[in-house]
Amino acid sequence: MTARVPHTVAFAIEGPIARADLPGLCARVCELLQKSKAGVALCDVSGVDVDAVTVDALARLQLGARRSGCQVRLCNASDELRELVAFMGLRDVLPE
């Protein structure tokens, strides 16, 4: 019996992200994930600002993805973003 490889979808988010942008961003990404039926979502974060709102947005995207049976993995994260994610205690929540 062979292991099934999850379908993968890729998208990018760019910043700056304002707190008021979070509901719309989450709704758009969750819709993409539900339509794609992907098991893994590769999120290019090379164009985001490194701040708490961005990390909040990524954590919310991960929560929405998990509700769809998907996992978001960060791609092209800067060292600063990785450090902030770790500082906020979300390294295991937001893997690369």
C-alpha positions in Angstrom: 0.0 0.0 0.0 1.4 3.4 -0.9 1.1 6.6 1.1 -1.1 9.2 -0.4 0.6 12.5 -1.1 -1.6 15.5 -0.2 -2.6 17.9 -3.0 -0.7 21.1 -2.6 -1.7 24.7 -3.4 0.5 27.8 -3.3 -0.4 31.4 -2.7 1.4 34.6 -1.6 0.4 37.3 0.8 1.9 40.8 0.7 1.9 43.6 3.2 1.6 45.8 4.9 -1.4 44.0 6.5 -3.7 46.2 8.7 -5.8 44.6 11.4 -8.9 45.6 9.5 -7.6 43.5 6.5 -7.7 40.2 8.5 -11.3 39.1 8.0 -11.1 39.6 4.2 -7.7 38.0 3.9 -8.8 35.0 5.9 -12.1 34.6 3.9 -10.3 34.7 0.6 -7.6 32.2 1.6 -10.1 29.8 3.2 -12.2 29.9 0.1 -9.1 29.1 -2.0 -8.3 26.2 0.3 -11.8 24.8 0.3 -12.1 24.9 -3.5 -8.7 23.4 -4.0 -9.2 20.6 -1.5 -5.5 20.8 -0.8 -3.8 19.1 2.1 -0.9 21.5 2.1 -0.8 25.2 1.3 2.5 26.9 0.6 2.3 30.5 1.6 5.0 32.8 0.2 5.6 35.5 2.8 8.5 37.2 1.2 6.4 40.4 0.6 5.0 40.9 4.1 6.0 43.3 6.8 7.5 41.7 9.9 5.1 42.7 12.7 2.6 41.3 15.1 -0.4 41.8 12.8 1.3 39.7 10.1 1.9 36.9 12.5 -1.7 37.2 13.7 -2.8 36.9 10.1 -0.7 33.9 9.5 -2.0 32.2 12.7 -5.6 32.9 11.6 -4.9 31.5 8.2 -3.5 28.3 9.8 -6.6 28.0 11.9 -8.9 28.4 8.9 -6.8 25.9 6.9 -6.9 23.3 9.6 -10.7 23.6 9.7 -10.5 22.6 6.0 -8.2 19.7 6.6 -5.2 21.6 5.3 -1.9 22.8 6.7 -0.2 26.2 5.8 3.6 26.1 5.5 5.5 29.3 5.2 7.8 29.9 2.3 10.5 32.5 1.8 10.2 33.8 5.4 12.9 36.2 6.4 15.0 35.5 9.5 13.2 38.4 11.2 9.8 36.9 10.6 10.9 33.5 11.8 12.3 35.0 14.9 9.1 36.9 15.6 7.0 33.8 15.1 9.2 31.9 17.5 9.1 34.8 20.0 5.3 34.7 19.9 5.4 31.0 20.6 4.0 30.0 17.2 6.9 28.1 15.7 5.1 24.8 15.8 1.9 26.4 14.5 3.5 28.1 11.5 6.0 25.6 10.1 8.2 26.1 7.1 
